[in-house]
Each structure stands twice: as structure tokens, then as C-alpha cells.
Amino acid sequence: RRDMLAGRGALAGMAEVHVVGSIARGEDFEEPSLLCKWSIVTDDGRADNKRWTLLEGYASGQTQVDAMSQGEPCVWSYPLDLHYSTTALQGWPKFHCEVWSQDSHGRNSLAGYGFCYIPSSPGTYELKVCTWRPRPQSWLEYVNAFFLGAYPQLKDSDVIWRQDDRYRLSTFASGVVILRISVITLGFEKHGIQYSSTS
């Protein structure tokens, strides 16, 4: 009890964000048997200027493989439950994902990259994360993509959510990842931040 009270006292001057929900499903992917690797990025990925602290939950993970048929929606219903404290709005959390297709031998091939911002206003949301893949640049890459499903992959996954770097990529659209989440905020009013009514 004393430790809990001490912890709440340490957060007295900080705002808090709680994200609860699930990675619900994937739609419009051409590949069968899909899994989703995900992470929440804060502080724009910088470790030298941290404003956000994860208090509870996990900031990364991987869903199970849904062995649906090709062209059918895949259902993950993978739970998300994260609790952050922060001293600033800068570096607001982003959801970053990589969708992979797994064959009968356990080999993974890329189905799509994507990201979105976690909404900054309290409420319940269904978010559609549009995914994409790098376009093959050489004849050999086209052959591998067409016959083997081996699409080019990014060497640095930060490019997925760093918009200033991504404009140089040649890509094409893939499927959509659906998130169903609720966002709860606490203490932002103390820092002069007010939310407009959505009604």
C-alpha cells in the first residue's frame, strides 16, 4: 500500500495515458496465414530525450498466426493494455506494425508495414492502419516476389514511422490492420491542455 501511494506521489506532476483494446484483425491481404509484429514508439524513438515512461504493460509483441485461407480476413483479437506517464506532448505514442505470412515450414515472408498515431483525445476508436511493401527495384527482385513471395525488406524499421525518410521509398499498397482501442487520459488539464467536445 505504501509503495503504491509513493508511486502515485511521484506521478503527481505528470500526465498519464492509458491505452486498452486489441489488434482486432487484418483485411485485404493477398497472403494466407498471417501474424502481426507490433510495437509502440514514443519520444520519436530517441533515448537521449525521454519524456514518456511505460508504467504498465508491454510496448511490443507478436500475435498468433491465423491460418485463414488466401483472401479471407484474419482474426487476431490480440489484447493491448499500456499505461504511460509523460511530461510533454512531444513524442506522442505511435503504433507500428509488420505483417508477415507464414508457410507450412514456418518460414515468414513480408506482407506489409504500417503505422498510425494513437489518438490524443480520450474515447473509443476503430483505427485502420494501411500497410505497404517496398516495390522490387531489380529484375531478380521481381522474380523472387512473383514466384517465391520474397518481397524486399527494410534494413531499418524506423523508416516505417519516420515520415521524413519514407518519401524516398517506392512502395505499393498491401492490406489493412484494424485496431479497436480506448484511450484514457489523466492530468493533462494541469498542464493547460483541454479537449474539445466530440458530441
Salt bridges, closest charged atoms under 4 A:
GLU16 OE2 - ARG8 NH2 3.22
GLU16 OE1 - HIS83 NE2 2.68
GLU27 OE2 - ARG25 NE 2.61
GLU31 OE2 - ARG133 NH1 2.53
ASP43 OD2 - LYS50 NZ 3.72
ASP44 OD1 - LYS94 NZ 2.71
ASP48 OD1 - ARG46 NE 3.08
GLU56 OE1 - HIS83 ND1 2.93
ASP81 OD1 - HIS18 NE2 2.79
GLU98 OE2 - HIS96 NE2 3.61
ASP103 OD2 - ARG107 NE 2.78
GLU126 OE1 - ARG180 NE 3.09
ASP165 OD1 - ARG168 NH2 3.61
